[in-house]
Amino acid sequence: MKIALTGRLLNPLNAGRILRLMALLEEKGAALCCGELLACGLRNACPDATVPGGRFSQVLPDDVSMLLAIGGDGTLLGTLELLSGRDIPVAGINFGRLGFLTSAAMDSDSPSWVDDLLEGRYSIVEREVLNVSCADLPEGFYPYALNEFSLRRKEGGMLSIDITVDGNPLPTYWADGVLIATPTGSTAYSLSLGGPVVFPGSGVMLITPLAPHNLNVRPLVIPPASKVGITFSSSSGSVVLSADSRTAEVPDGSHLDITRSATPLRCISFGGNNFIKALTTKLFWGEDRRNTTI
């Protein structure tokens, strides 16, 4: 089994634990390759240490069978472009702050999930991915998102946003922007805008306005096979389109179509790593002193 590791070393204090994880995987028989950005960070933090395995840059080697995203939720989101539709499962290993989407953490020198990973004792959660089509996208812009696509004003002045769902027009949104989110994205940007929490695998899409200037505008939940069309008018002449953390400017008058991709992101899940537990332990859902036993 060949395992690729990708990520960035944002905190040099994590270097020792990451190197220990890599050594542990090799000791148990896995072949490794490491993203150049992560390898460079490890070499800078630990000049005397040897970073195991080979290297890759923008393209995963053909013989990789599994990907480990070393970091937090942002690192896991970044694997979408790296995988580029390949049928390779990914596990997020949390070395960040929140790690809501991650599968495990390096919380000891020999965590039990390492054996579970290598021996296939895990399940796969397929997370929906969205695709955007627009003739005015910059060349090279990767048109897929795991959390959401957001369309927001570039500078002062509200946007006038016209949206259709399968060709049926919604009332015009007067707002700072709008986002189209997946169930995974329901606990990200959409959540902060008052959108609903949606279980992974529900298949639905969310339309959530950003600071609407209409008291009666609310988030919508639409079927998974829907085609969302968006046109807009902006006094600044363009808007900012975000696909998770990647951004591009789109000129006024552009038309965007957003649909669900046929290829989901296949995420590894270990026993006990469930959505409700993540909501309660990481987002503190239901946190109330009355729920605490004295």
NUTOR-180002 format. One record per residue (C-alpha): residue in one letter; x, y, z. Coordinates in Angstrom, 1 decimal. Each point is the difference from the previous one (the first is absolute). Layout:
<nukols>
<nukol type="A" x="X" y="Y" z="Z"/>
...
</nukols>
This chain:
<nukols>
<nukol type="M" x="0.0" y="0.0" z="0.0"/>
<nukol type="K" x="1.3" y="3.4" z="-1.0"/>
<nukol type="I" x="-1.2" y="3.0" z="2.1"/>
<nukol type="A" x="0.4" y="3.6" z="-1.0"/>
<nukol type="L" x="0.2" y="2.8" z="2.6"/>
<nukol type="T" x="-0.8" y="3.6" z="-0.8"/>
<nukol type="G" x="-0.3" y="3.2" z="2.0"/>
<nukol type="R" x="1.9" y="2.9" z="1.3"/>
<nukol type="L" x="2.0" y="0.3" z="3.2"/>
<nukol type="L" x="-1.6" y="3.1" z="1.5"/>
<nukol type="N" x="1.3" y="-0.7" z="3.5"/>
<nukol type="P" x="3.6" y="-1.3" z="0.3"/>
<nukol type="L" x="-0.9" y="-1.6" z="3.3"/>
<nukol type="N" x="-2.0" y="-2.6" z="-1.9"/>
<nukol type="A" x="3.0" y="-1.1" z="-2.0"/>
<nukol type="G" x="1.1" y="-2.7" z="2.4"/>
<nukol type="R" x="-3.5" y="-1.6" z="0.2"/>
<nukol type="I" x="-0.3" y="0.0" z="-3.8"/>
<nukol type="L" x="3.4" y="-1.6" z="-0.4"/>
<nukol type="R" x="-1.0" y="-2.6" z="2.6"/>
<nukol type="L" x="-3.2" y="-0.8" z="-1.9"/>
<nukol type="M" x="2.0" y="-0.5" z="-3.2"/>
<nukol type="A" x="2.5" y="-2.2" z="1.7"/>
<nukol type="L" x="-2.9" y="-2.0" z="1.6"/>
<nukol type="L" x="-1.6" y="-0.6" z="-3.4"/>
<nukol type="E" x="3.3" y="-1.2" z="-1.5"/>
<nukol type="E" x="0.7" y="-2.3" z="3.0"/>
<nukol type="K" x="-3.4" y="-1.6" z="-0.7"/>
<nukol type="G" x="0.8" y="-0.6" z="-3.7"/>
<nukol type="A" x="-1.5" y="2.9" z="-1.8"/>
<nukol type="A" x="1.9" y="1.7" z="-2.9"/>
<nukol type="L" x="-0.1" y="3.8" z="0.3"/>
<nukol type="C" x="0.2" y="3.1" z="-2.2"/>
<nukol type="C" x="-0.2" y="3.5" z="1.3"/>
<nukol type="G" x="-1.2" y="3.3" z="-1.5"/>
<nukol type="E" x="3.0" y="2.3" z="-0.6"/>
<nukol type="L" x="-1.6" y="2.8" z="2.0"/>
<nukol type="L" x="-0.4" y="-2.2" z="3.1"/>
<nukol type="A" x="3.5" y="-1.5" z="-0.5"/>
<nukol type="C" x="1.6" y="3.4" z="-0.3"/>
<nukol type="G" x="-1.7" y="1.1" z="3.3"/>
<nukol type="L" x="1.2" y="-3.1" z="1.8"/>
<nukol type="R" x="3.5" y="0.4" z="-1.2"/>
<nukol type="N" x="0.1" y="3.7" z="1.1"/>
<nukol type="A" x="-1.4" y="-0.9" z="3.4"/>
<nukol type="C" x="2.2" y="-3.1" z="0.6"/>
<nukol type="P" x="3.2" y="0.5" z="-2.1"/>
<nukol type="D" x="1.6" y="-3.2" z="1.4"/>
<nukol type="A" x="-3.0" y="-2.2" z="-0.6"/>
<nukol type="T" x="-0.6" y="-2.2" z="-3.1"/>
<nukol type="V" x="-3.4" y="0.5" z="-1.6"/>
<nukol type="P" x="-1.1" y="-3.6" z="-1.1"/>
<nukol type="G" x="-1.2" y="-0.9" z="-3.5"/>
<nukol type="G" x="0.0" y="1.6" z="-3.4"/>
<nukol type="R" x="-1.2" y="3.5" z="-1.0"/>
<nukol type="F" x="-2.8" y="1.4" z="-2.2"/>
<nukol type="S" x="-1.1" y="3.5" z="-0.9"/>
<nukol type="Q" x="-3.3" y="0.7" z="-1.7"/>
<nukol type="V" x="-0.8" y="-3.5" z="-1.3"/>
<nukol type="L" x="-0.4" y="-3.1" z="2.1"/>
<nukol type="P" x="2.0" y="-3.1" z="-1.2"/>
<nukol type="D" x="-2.0" y="-2.5" z="-1.9"/>
<nukol type="D" x="0.5" y="-2.8" z="2.6"/>
<nukol type="V" x="-1.4" y="1.9" z="3.0"/>
<nukol type="S" x="-2.9" y="-1.9" z="1.6"/>
<nukol type="M" x="-0.7" y="2.4" z="2.9"/>
<nukol type="L" x="0.5" y="3.7" z="0.9"/>
<nukol type="L" x="0.5" y="1.4" z="3.5"/>
<nukol type="A" x="-0.7" y="3.8" z="0.3"/>
<nukol type="I" x="2.3" y="1.2" z="2.8"/>
<nukol type="G" x="-1.5" y="3.1" z="1.6"/>
<nukol type="G" x="-3.5" y="1.3" z="0.6"/>
<nukol type="D" x="-3.2" y="0.4" z="-2.0"/>
<nukol type="G" x="1.7" y="2.4" z="-2.5"/>
<nukol type="T" x="2.6" y="-2.7" z="-0.9"/>
<nukol type="L" x="-2.8" y="-2.5" z="-0.6"/>
<nukol type="L" x="-1.8" y="2.4" z="-2.3"/>
<nukol type="G" x="3.2" y="0.5" z="-1.9"/>
<nukol type="T" x="0.2" y="-3.7" z="-0.9"/>
<nukol type="L" x="-3.0" y="0.3" z="-2.3"/>
<nukol type="E" x="2.2" y="1.6" z="-2.8"/>
<nukol type="L" x="2.9" y="-2.3" z="0.8"/>
<nukol type="L" x="-2.2" y="-3.1" z="-0.5"/>
<nukol type="S" x="-1.7" y="1.5" z="-3.0"/>
<nukol type="G" x="-2.7" y="-2.6" z="-0.3"/>
<nukol type="R" x="2.2" y="-3.0" z="0.7"/>
<nukol type="D" x="-1.6" y="-2.8" z="2.0"/>
<nukol type="I" x="2.4" y="0.2" z="3.0"/>
<nukol type="P" x="-1.3" y="0.2" z="3.6"/>
<nukol type="V" x="1.3" y="2.8" z="2.2"/>
<nukol type="A" x="0.3" y="0.3" z="3.8"/>
<nukol type="G" x="0.5" y="3.3" z="1.7"/>
<nukol type="I" x="2.4" y="-0.2" z="2.9"/>
<nukol type="N" x="-0.5" y="2.9" z="2.2"/>
<nukol type="F" x="3.0" y="2.2" z="0.9"/>
<nukol type="G" x="-2.0" y="3.2" z="-0.2"/>
<nukol type="R" x="-2.4" y="1.7" z="2.3"/>
<nukol type="L" x="-3.5" y="-1.2" z="-0.6"/>
<nukol type="G" x="0.2" y="-3.0" z="-2.3"/>
<nukol type="F" x="-3.7" y="-0.4" z="-0.4"/>
<nukol type="L" x="0.4" y="-2.0" z="-3.3"/>
<nukol type="T" x="3.0" y="-2.0" z="1.1"/>
<nukol type="S" x="0.0" y="-3.7" z="0.7"/>
<nukol type="A" x="2.6" y="-0.4" z="2.7"/>
<nukol type="A" x="2.9" y="1.7" z="1.9"/>
<nukol type="M" x="3.5" y="-0.9" z="1.0"/>
<nukol type="D" x="-0.8" y="0.0" z="3.7"/>
<nukol type="S" x="2.5" y="-2.6" z="1.1"/>
<nukol type="D" x="3.2" y="-1.5" z="-1.3"/>
<nukol type="S" x="-1.9" y="-3.0" z="-1.4"/>
<nukol type="P" x="-3.7" y="0.8" z="-0.5"/>
<nukol type="S" x="-2.3" y="-3.0" z="-0.6"/>
<nukol type="W" x="-1.4" y="1.5" z="-3.2"/>
<nukol type="V" x="3.3" y="-0.6" z="-1.8"/>
<nukol type="D" x="-0.5" y="-3.8" z="0.1"/>
<nukol type="D" x="-3.7" y="0.5" z="-0.9"/>
<nukol type="L" x="1.1" y="2.0" z="-3.0"/>
<nukol type="L" x="2.5" y="-2.5" z="-1.3"/>
<nukol type="E" x="-2.2" y="-3.0" z="0.7"/>
<nukol type="G" x="-3.1" y="1.5" z="-1.6"/>
<nukol type="R" x="-2.1" y="0.4" z="3.1"/>
<nukol type="Y" x="-1.8" y="3.2" z="-1.0"/>
<nukol type="S" x="-3.0" y="1.1" z="-2.0"/>
<nukol type="I" x="-0.3" y="2.4" z="-2.9"/>
<nukol type="V" x="-2.1" y="3.2" z="0.1"/>
<nukol type="E" x="-0.7" y="1.4" z="-3.4"/>
<nukol type="R" x="-0.2" y="3.8" z="0.2"/>
<nukol type="E" x="-1.8" y="1.8" z="-2.7"/>
<nukol type="V" x="2.0" y="2.4" z="-2.3"/>
<nukol type="L" x="-1.4" y="2.9" z="-2.0"/>
<nukol type="N" x="1.0" y="1.1" z="-3.5"/>
<nukol type="V" x="-0.2" y="3.5" z="-1.5"/>
<nukol type="S" x="-0.2" y="0.8" z="-3.7"/>
<nukol type="C" x="0.6" y="3.5" z="-1.3"/>
<nukol type="A" x="1.4" y="1.3" z="-3.2"/>
<nukol type="D" x="1.7" y="2.8" z="1.8"/>
<nukol type="L" x="2.0" y="-2.0" z="2.5"/>
<nukol type="P" x="3.8" y="0.7" z="-0.1"/>
<nukol type="E" x="2.1" y="-2.7" z="-1.7"/>
<nukol type="G" x="1.2" y="-2.6" z="2.4"/>
<nukol type="F" x="-2.7" y="0.6" z="2.6"/>
<nukol type="Y" x="-0.9" y="-3.3" z="1.6"/>
<nukol type="P" x="-3.8" y="-0.1" z="-0.3"/>
<nukol type="Y" x="-0.9" y="-2.3" z="2.9"/>
<nukol type="A" x="-0.8" y="0.6" z="3.7"/>
<nukol type="L" x="-0.5" y="-2.2" z="3.0"/>
<nukol type="N" x="-1.5" y="2.6" z="2.3"/>
<nukol type="E" x="-1.6" y="2.6" z="-2.2"/>
<nukol type="F" x="0.2" y="2.5" z="-2.8"/>
<nukol type="S" x="-0.5" y="3.6" z="1.2"/>
<nukol type="L" x="-0.7" y="3.0" z="-2.1"/>
<nukol type="R" x="0.5" y="3.3" z="1.8"/>
<nukol type="R" x="0.5" y="3.7" z="-0.7"/>
<nukol type="K" x="3.5" y="1.2" z="-0.7"/>
<nukol type="E" x="-0.5" y="3.4" z="1.6"/>
<nukol type="G" x="-2.8" y="2.4" z="1.1"/>
<nukol type="G" x="-3.6" y="-0.5" z="-1.2"/>
<nukol type="M" x="-2.5" y="-2.8" z="0.2"/>
<nukol type="L" x="-0.2" y="-2.6" z="-2.8"/>
<nukol type="S" x="-3.2" y="-0.8" z="-1.9"/>
<nukol type="I" x="0.1" y="-3.7" z="-0.3"/>
<nukol type="D" x="-2.4" y="-2.0" z="-2.2"/>
<nukol type="I" x="-0.1" y="-3.8" z="0.6"/>
<nukol type="T" x="-1.8" y="-2.8" z="-1.8"/>
<nukol type="V" x="-0.5" y="-3.6" z="1.3"/>
<nukol type="D" x="-0.5" y="-2.3" z="-3.0"/>
<nukol type="G" x="-1.0" y="3.0" z="-2.0"/>
<nukol type="N" x="-2.5" y="1.3" z="2.5"/>
<nukol type="P" x="0.8" y="3.5" z="1.2"/>
<nukol type="L" x="0.2" y="0.9" z="3.7"/>
<nukol type="P" x="-0.8" y="3.6" z="1.2"/>
<nukol type="T" x="2.9" y="2.3" z="-0.6"/>
<nukol type="Y" x="2.5" y="0.0" z="2.8"/>
<nukol type="W" x="1.3" y="3.5" z="1.1"/>
<nukol type="A" x="2.9" y="-1.0" z="2.2"/>
<nukol type="D" x="3.8" y="0.1" z="0.5"/>
<nukol type="G" x="0.1" y="-3.3" z="-1.7"/>
<nukol type="V" x="-1.3" y="-3.6" z="-0.1"/>
<nukol type="L" x="1.5" y="-3.4" z="0.5"/>
<nukol type="I" x="-0.8" y="-3.5" z="-1.3"/>
<nukol type="A" x="1.1" y="-2.6" z="2.6"/>
<nukol type="T" x="0.2" y="-3.7" z="0.4"/>
<nukol type="P" x="-1.0" y="-1.9" z="3.2"/>
<nukol type="T" x="3.7" y="0.1" z="0.9"/>
<nukol type="G" x="-0.1" y="3.8" z="-0.4"/>
<nukol type="S" x="-3.1" y="0.3" z="2.1"/>
<nukol type="T" x="2.3" y="0.1" z="3.1"/>
<nukol type="A" x="2.3" y="2.6" z="-1.6"/>
<nukol type="Y" x="-0.8" y="3.4" z="-1.5"/>
<nukol type="S" x="-3.7" y="-0.8" z="-0.4"/>
<nukol type="L" x="-0.3" y="-0.7" z="3.7"/>
<nukol type="S" x="1.3" y="3.4" z="0.9"/>
<nukol type="L" x="-2.6" y="1.5" z="-2.3"/>
<nukol type="G" x="-2.9" y="-1.7" z="1.7"/>
<nukol type="G" x="-0.2" y="-3.0" z="-2.3"/>
<nukol type="P" x="-1.2" y="-3.5" z="1.2"/>
<nukol type="V" x="2.3" y="-2.8" z="1.2"/>
<nukol type="V" x="-0.2" y="-2.9" z="-2.4"/>
<nukol type="F" x="1.3" y="-3.5" z="0.5"/>
<nukol type="P" x="2.7" y="-1.2" z="-2.4"/>
<nukol type="G" x="-1.4" y="-2.2" z="-2.7"/>
<nukol type="S" x="-3.3" y="1.8" z="-0.1"/>
<nukol type="G" x="0.7" y="0.9" z="-3.6"/>
<nukol type="V" x="-1.8" y="3.4" z="0.1"/>
<nukol type="M" x="1.3" y="3.4" z="-1.0"/>
<nukol type="L" x="-0.4" y="3.2" z="2.0"/>
<nukol type="I" x="-0.6" y="3.5" z="-1.2"/>
<nukol type="T" x="0.9" y="2.5" z="2.7"/>
<nukol type="P" x="-0.1" y="3.8" z="-0.5"/>
<nukol type="L" x="2.8" y="2.1" z="1.4"/>
<nukol type="A" x="-1.3" y="3.1" z="2.0"/>
<nukol type="P" x="-3.3" y="0.2" z="-2.0"/>
<nukol type="H" x="-1.8" y="3.4" z="-0.1"/>
<nukol type="N" x="-3.4" y="-1.8" z="0.1"/>
<nukol type="L" x="-1.5" y="-1.1" z="3.4"/>
<nukol type="N" x="-1.9" y="-2.9" z="-1.7"/>
<nukol type="V" x="3.0" y="-1.6" z="-1.7"/>
<nukol type="R" x="1.0" y="-3.3" z="1.5"/>
<nukol type="P" x="2.5" y="-2.9" z="-0.8"/>
<nukol type="L" x="-1.4" y="-2.6" z="-2.3"/>
<nukol type="V" x="0.6" y="-3.8" z="-0.1"/>
<nukol type="I" x="-0.3" y="-1.4" z="-3.6"/>
<nukol type="P" x="0.2" y="-3.5" z="-1.5"/>
<nukol type="P" x="3.4" y="-1.4" z="-0.9"/>
<nukol type="A" x="-0.6" y="-0.2" z="-3.8"/>
<nukol type="S" x="-0.9" y="3.7" z="-0.2"/>
<nukol type="K" x="1.7" y="2.3" z="-2.4"/>
<nukol type="V" x="0.5" y="3.5" z="1.5"/>
<nukol type="G" x="0.4" y="2.9" z="-2.4"/>
<nukol type="I" x="1.3" y="3.3" z="1.3"/>
<nukol type="T" x="0.3" y="3.5" z="-1.6"/>
<nukol type="F" x="0.7" y="3.2" z="1.8"/>
<nukol type="S" x="0.4" y="3.7" z="-0.3"/>
<nukol type="S" x="2.8" y="1.8" z="1.8"/>
<nukol type="S" x="0.8" y="3.8" z="0.2"/>
<nukol type="S" x="3.7" y="-0.9" z="0.2"/>
<nukol type="G" x="0.0" y="-1.9" z="-3.3"/>
<nukol type="S" x="0.9" y="-3.4" z="1.4"/>
<nukol type="V" x="-0.4" y="-2.3" z="3.0"/>
<nukol type="V" x="2.2" y="-2.5" z="1.8"/>
<nukol type="L" x="-0.7" y="-3.7" z="-0.5"/>
<nukol type="S" x="1.4" y="-2.3" z="2.7"/>
<nukol type="A" x="0.3" y="-3.8" z="-0.3"/>
<nukol type="D" x="0.7" y="-1.0" z="3.5"/>
<nukol type="S" x="3.3" y="2.1" z="0.5"/>
<nukol type="R" x="0.8" y="0.7" z="-3.7"/>
<nukol type="T" x="-1.2" y="3.3" z="-1.4"/>
<nukol type="A" x="-0.5" y="1.6" z="-3.4"/>
<nukol type="E" x="-1.6" y="3.2" z="-1.3"/>
<nukol type="V" x="-3.0" y="-0.4" z="-2.3"/>
<nukol type="P" x="-1.2" y="2.9" z="-2.1"/>
<nukol type="D" x="-3.4" y="1.6" z="0.2"/>
<nukol type="G" x="-2.6" y="-1.7" z="-2.1"/>
<nukol type="S" x="1.6" y="-3.5" z="0.2"/>
<nukol type="H" x="-2.2" y="-3.1" z="0.2"/>
<nukol type="L" x="0.9" y="-2.8" z="2.3"/>
<nukol type="D" x="-1.4" y="-3.5" z="0.2"/>
<nukol type="I" x="0.6" y="-2.1" z="3.2"/>
<nukol type="T" x="-0.8" y="-3.7" z="0.2"/>
<nukol type="R" x="1.1" y="-3.0" z="2.0"/>
<nukol type="S" x="3.0" y="-1.8" z="-1.3"/>
<nukol type="A" x="-0.2" y="-3.6" z="-0.9"/>
<nukol type="T" x="3.2" y="-0.7" z="2.0"/>
<nukol type="P" x="-0.2" y="0.4" z="3.8"/>
<nukol type="L" x="2.9" y="0.3" z="2.3"/>
<nukol type="R" x="0.5" y="-3.4" z="1.8"/>
<nukol type="C" x="0.9" y="0.7" z="3.6"/>
<nukol type="I" x="1.3" y="-2.6" z="2.5"/>
<nukol type="S" x="-1.9" y="-0.3" z="3.2"/>
<nukol type="F" x="1.0" y="-2.0" z="3.1"/>
<nukol type="G" x="-2.3" y="-1.5" z="2.6"/>
<nukol type="G" x="-1.5" y="2.6" z="2.3"/>
<nukol type="N" x="0.8" y="2.8" z="-2.4"/>
<nukol type="N" x="-3.6" y="1.1" z="-0.7"/>
<nukol type="F" x="-1.7" y="3.2" z="-0.9"/>
<nukol type="I" x="-2.1" y="0.6" z="3.1"/>
<nukol type="K" x="3.1" y="-0.6" z="2.2"/>
<nukol type="A" x="1.9" y="2.6" z="-2.1"/>
<nukol type="L" x="-2.8" y="2.5" z="0.4"/>
<nukol type="T" x="-0.1" y="-0.4" z="3.8"/>
<nukol type="T" x="3.8" y="-0.2" z="0.7"/>
<nukol type="K" x="1.3" y="2.4" z="-2.6"/>
<nukol type="L" x="-2.8" y="2.5" z="-0.6"/>
<nukol type="F" x="-1.4" y="-0.3" z="3.5"/>
<nukol type="W" x="-3.6" y="-0.8" z="-1.2"/>
<nukol type="G" x="-2.3" y="0.0" z="3.0"/>
<nukol type="E" x="2.6" y="1.4" z="2.3"/>
<nukol type="D" x="-2.1" y="1.0" z="3.0"/>
<nukol type="R" x="0.8" y="0.0" z="3.7"/>
<nukol type="R" x="-3.3" y="-1.8" z="0.6"/>
<nukol type="N" x="1.3" y="-3.0" z="-1.9"/>
<nukol type="T" x="2.9" y="-0.4" z="2.3"/>
<nukol type="T" x="-0.4" y="-2.6" z="2.8"/>
<nukol type="I" x="1.2" y="1.4" z="3.3"/>
</nukols>
